[in-house]
Amino acid sequence: MKPRNTTARWPWRAAIVAGLALAALTAAHASAASSAAVDINEFKFAPAVLTVPVGTTVTWINHDEEPHTVTSATGAFGSTGLSNEETFAQTFTRPGTYAYFCALHPHMKATLIVK
């Protein structure tokens, strides 16, 4: 009876296990960085400057009693009027710097940076 050569199969198994581990880590990292929030409070966006990776969904939450909008300076995105505790969410699939403001209170300005 001829002995089986099992050592030739191990490099392939190690490569498969390493590939699966890398895929799992990549998926976990992508889902961990997939959301961010901006609070609207006391007629301000907080944070005033937010940097997120491409693919992130940003949610704005109006904590003021007055309505507010989230309006892109270039028209790339925009909400209707948000009442108290209402939200607006937008997913950003392209890198860039997005200036935005409240159309009802134009002094309220902020910037979103997507990298």
C-alpha positions in Angstrom: 0.0 0.0 0.0 1.3 3.4 -1.0 1.4 6.1 1.7 -0.7 9.2 1.0 1.0 12.6 0.6 -1.1 14.9 2.8 1.4 17.8 2.9 0.6 18.9 -0.6 -3.0 19.6 0.3 -2.2 21.8 3.4 -1.0 24.9 1.5 -4.4 25.1 -0.4 -6.3 24.7 2.9 -4.3 27.4 4.5 -4.9 29.7 1.5 -8.7 29.1 1.6 -8.9 29.7 5.4 -6.8 32.9 5.1 -9.1 34.1 2.2 -12.2 33.4 4.2 -10.8 35.2 7.3 -9.8 38.2 5.2 -13.3 38.3 3.6 -14.9 38.2 7.1 -12.7 41.0 8.4 -13.4 43.2 5.3 -17.2 42.7 5.7 -17.0 43.5 9.4 -15.1 46.7 8.7 -17.5 47.8 6.0 -20.5 47.3 8.2 -18.9 49.0 11.2 -18.3 52.2 9.2 -21.6 52.3 7.4 -23.6 54.9 9.4 -23.1 58.3 11.0 -25.4 60.8 12.6 -25.8 64.6 12.6 -27.8 66.2 15.4 -29.9 69.4 14.7 -30.1 71.2 18.0 -30.4 74.9 19.0 -30.4 75.9 15.3 -27.0 74.2 14.6 -25.8 71.0 12.8 -23.5 69.0 15.1 -20.9 68.2 14.2 -20.5 71.1 11.8 -17.9 69.2 9.8 -18.2 65.4 9.5 -15.8 63.1 7.6 -17.1 59.6 6.5 -16.0 56.9 4.2 -17.7 56.3 0.8 -20.8 54.1 1.3 -21.8 55.6 4.6 -25.4 56.4 5.4 -25.7 59.7 7.3 -28.8 60.4 9.3 -29.8 63.9 10.4 -32.1 64.1 13.5 -34.0 67.3 14.3 -34.0 67.8 18.1 -35.4 71.4 17.8 -39.0 72.3 18.3 -38.8 74.3 15.0 -38.7 72.5 11.6 -35.5 72.4 9.7 -34.3 71.0 6.3 -31.1 69.4 5.2 -30.3 71.0 1.8 -27.2 70.5 -0.3 -25.7 73.7 -1.6 -25.4 72.0 -5.1 -28.7 70.2 -5.1 -27.1 66.7 -4.6 -29.4 65.8 -1.8 -32.2 67.4 0.3 -34.9 66.8 2.8 -38.4 68.1 3.3 -39.0 70.0 6.5 -38.2 67.9 9.5 -40.4 68.3 12.6 -39.1 67.6 16.1 -37.4 64.2 16.3 -37.9 63.5 12.6 -35.0 62.2 10.6 -33.5 62.3 7.1 -31.0 59.7 5.8 -28.8 59.8 2.7 -26.2 57.3 1.6 -23.1 58.8 0.0 -21.6 56.7 -2.8 -19.2 59.2 -4.2 -16.3 61.0 -2.6 -16.4 64.7 -2.3 -17.1 67.7 0.0 -20.7 68.5 0.4 -21.7 71.9 1.9 -25.3 71.9 3.2 -27.6 74.2 5.1 -31.2 74.6 6.4 -33.4 76.2 3.7 -35.7 77.6 6.5 -32.8 79.1 8.5 -29.9 79.8 6.0 -27.5 80.8 8.7 -27.4 77.1 9.7 -24.5 75.6 7.6 -22.3 72.5 7.8 -20.0 70.4 5.7 -19.8 66.7 5.0 -16.6 65.2 3.6 -16.8 61.8 2.0 -13.5 60.0 1.4 
